[in-house]
Amino acid sequence: MSSVLITGANRGIGLEFVRQYAEDGWRVYACCRSPDSADDLKAIKGDIDIRALDVSDFDAVKALGGAIDDDLDVVVANAGLGGKDVGDLGAIDYDAFVNLLSVNSLGAVALLEAFLPHLKRAKGKFAAITSGLGSITKSTGFAPAYSTSKAALNMAMKSLAAQLAGEGVAVAPLHPGWVQTAMGGASAPTSPAESVAGLRRRIAEMPVSPSPKFLDFSGAELPW
Ligand SMILES: NC(=O)c1ccc[n+]([C@@H]2O[C@H](COP(=O)([O-])OP(=O)(O)OC[C@H]3O[C@@H](n4cnc5c(N)ncnc54)[C@H](OP(=O)(O)O)[C@@H]3O)[C@@H](O)[C@H]2O)c1
């Protein structure tokens, strides 16, 4: 049986990842900050093991790695925050900015480090859910804090992909598109189901490569 671990699994894109992998018969480790109130997650049928995890608590991420014995075919670093709390130039809240970087950038690095043994055993794949706003080439000045956190995530994933290619572990960032979730809003053009179906195809096809491409859910390539 194939196994996947997903963070931010209680709502939005993460919840849809759980739904689709569980429906396909995968064993799913579904991580979220507050399992007690994760009613939508608990309602999904399948082989689902729900674990409490705040990805900005790096000790907890490491401890969870030690607590799970299974090999993992796929790890999805999906948990993420928007950048609204950081504020604009002239009134930047640096504690909020550090928290944004902890969740969106370092949280994925900690997850990869904690679950590297599981991925190595399975020759597995690590997908970090990034954003097109993390493209430095395409940056316009919109959402600078969030974009910075996703550009840092992209850099971390590209350089760690190069380090891990020799170990048979595939690593890449993937842009989910603009998706109808609390973060994306109701006017987004893409449903979570469509986005995640595409992301799962990208993960299934993800090559072990020292120089991964920056792809979106549809397979279109974005400039770094
Ligand atoms: N929706 C879009 O249009 C869009 C576009 C580009 C990229 N993305 C990316 O896609 C990913 C999923 O976003 P979404 O649209 O599904 O957003 P969402 O509906 O707002 O869900 C965000 C998820 O991240 C979790 N999370 C936040 N901080 C966390 C922390 N410290 N530890 C663990 N979990 C935490 C949330 O948990 P709580 O319920 O506990 O807050 C929630 O499960 C994010 O990385 C986001 O940046 C989304």
PDBQT file of the ligand as one rigid body, heavy atoms in Angstrom, charges set to zero:
ROOT
HETATM    1  N1  LIG A 301      -5.713  29.019  -2.621  1.00  0.00    +0.000 N 
HETATM    2  C1  LIG A 301      -4.887  29.545  -3.511  1.00  0.00    +0.000 C 
HETATM    3  O1  LIG A 301      -5.308  30.228  -4.462  1.00  0.00    +0.000 OA
HETATM    4  C2  LIG A 301      -3.401  29.308  -3.383  1.00  0.00    +0.000 A 
HETATM    5  C3  LIG A 301      -2.576  29.845  -4.398  1.00  0.00    +0.000 A 
HETATM    6  C4  LIG A 301      -1.211  29.619  -4.328  1.00  0.00    +0.000 A 
HETATM    7  C5  LIG A 301      -0.690  28.876  -3.289  1.00  0.00    +0.000 A 
HETATM    8  N2  LIG A 301      -1.506  28.372  -2.316  1.00  0.00    +0.000 N 
HETATM    9  C6  LIG A 301      -0.876  27.589  -1.261  1.00  0.00    +0.000 C 
HETATM   10  O2  LIG A 301      -1.585  26.374  -1.088  1.00  0.00    +0.000 OA
HETATM   11  C7  LIG A 301      -1.425  25.903   0.263  1.00  0.00    +0.000 C 
HETATM   12  C8  LIG A 301      -2.791  25.585   0.847  1.00  0.00    +0.000 C 
HETATM   13  O3  LIG A 301      -3.546  26.784   0.855  1.00  0.00    +0.000 OA
HETATM   14  P1  LIG A 301      -5.145  26.820   0.872  1.00  0.00    +0.000 P 
HETATM   15  O4  LIG A 301      -5.561  27.628  -0.275  1.00  0.00    +0.000 OA
HETATM   16  O5  LIG A 301      -5.702  25.464   1.085  1.00  0.00    +0.000 OA
HETATM   17  O6  LIG A 301      -5.345  27.739   2.174  1.00  0.00    +0.000 OA
HETATM   18  P2  LIG A 301      -6.302  27.638   3.439  1.00  0.00    +0.000 P 
HETATM   19  O7  LIG A 301      -7.639  27.129   3.043  1.00  0.00    +0.000 OA
HETATM   20  O8  LIG A 301      -6.167  28.953   4.091  1.00  0.00    +0.000 OA
HETATM   21  O9  LIG A 301      -5.614  26.493   4.336  1.00  0.00    +0.000 OA
HETATM   22  C9  LIG A 301      -4.361  26.704   4.909  1.00  0.00    +0.000 C 
HETATM   23  C10 LIG A 301      -3.992  25.465   5.695  1.00  0.00    +0.000 C 
HETATM   24  O10 LIG A 301      -2.685  25.662   6.264  1.00  0.00    +0.000 OA
HETATM   25  C11 LIG A 301      -2.800  25.394   7.665  1.00  0.00    +0.000 C 
HETATM   26  N3  LIG A 301      -1.799  26.105   8.463  1.00  0.00    +0.000 N 
HETATM   27  C12 LIG A 301      -1.583  27.433   8.573  1.00  0.00    +0.000 A 
HETATM   28  N4  LIG A 301      -0.578  27.666   9.454  1.00  0.00    +0.000 NA
HETATM   29  C13 LIG A 301      -0.159  26.444   9.900  1.00  0.00    +0.000 A 
HETATM   30  C14 LIG A 301       0.824  26.015  10.814  1.00  0.00    +0.000 A 
HETATM   31  N5  LIG A 301       1.615  26.880  11.481  1.00  0.00    +0.000 N 
HETATM   32  N6  LIG A 301       0.980  24.680  11.027  1.00  0.00    +0.000 NA
HETATM   33  C15 LIG A 301       0.198  23.784  10.378  1.00  0.00    +0.000 A 
HETATM   34  N7  LIG A 301      -0.775  24.136   9.519  1.00  0.00    +0.000 NA
HETATM   35  C16 LIG A 301      -0.946  25.457   9.286  1.00  0.00    +0.000 A 
HETATM   36  C17 LIG A 301      -4.211  25.807   8.038  1.00  0.00    +0.000 C 
HETATM   37  O11 LIG A 301      -4.550  25.239   9.291  1.00  0.00    +0.000 OA
HETATM   38  P3  LIG A 301      -5.574  25.982  10.321  1.00  0.00    +0.000 P 
HETATM   39  O12 LIG A 301      -6.954  25.584   9.889  1.00  0.00    +0.000 OA
HETATM   40  O13 LIG A 301      -5.179  25.428  11.656  1.00  0.00    +0.000 OA
HETATM   41  O14 LIG A 301      -5.355  27.461  10.200  1.00  0.00    +0.000 OA
HETATM   42  C18 LIG A 301      -4.953  25.203   6.863  1.00  0.00    +0.000 C 
HETATM   43  O15 LIG A 301      -5.091  23.806   7.034  1.00  0.00    +0.000 OA
HETATM   44  C19 LIG A 301      -0.686  27.020   1.011  1.00  0.00    +0.000 C 
HETATM   45  O16 LIG A 301       0.697  26.700   1.097  1.00  0.00    +0.000 OA
HETATM   46  C20 LIG A 301      -0.881  28.233   0.110  1.00  0.00    +0.000 C 
HETATM   47  O17 LIG A 301       0.145  29.190   0.265  1.00  0.00    +0.000 OA
HETATM   48  C21 LIG A 301      -2.845  28.580  -2.336  1.00  0.00    +0.000 A 
ENDROOT
TORSDOF 0
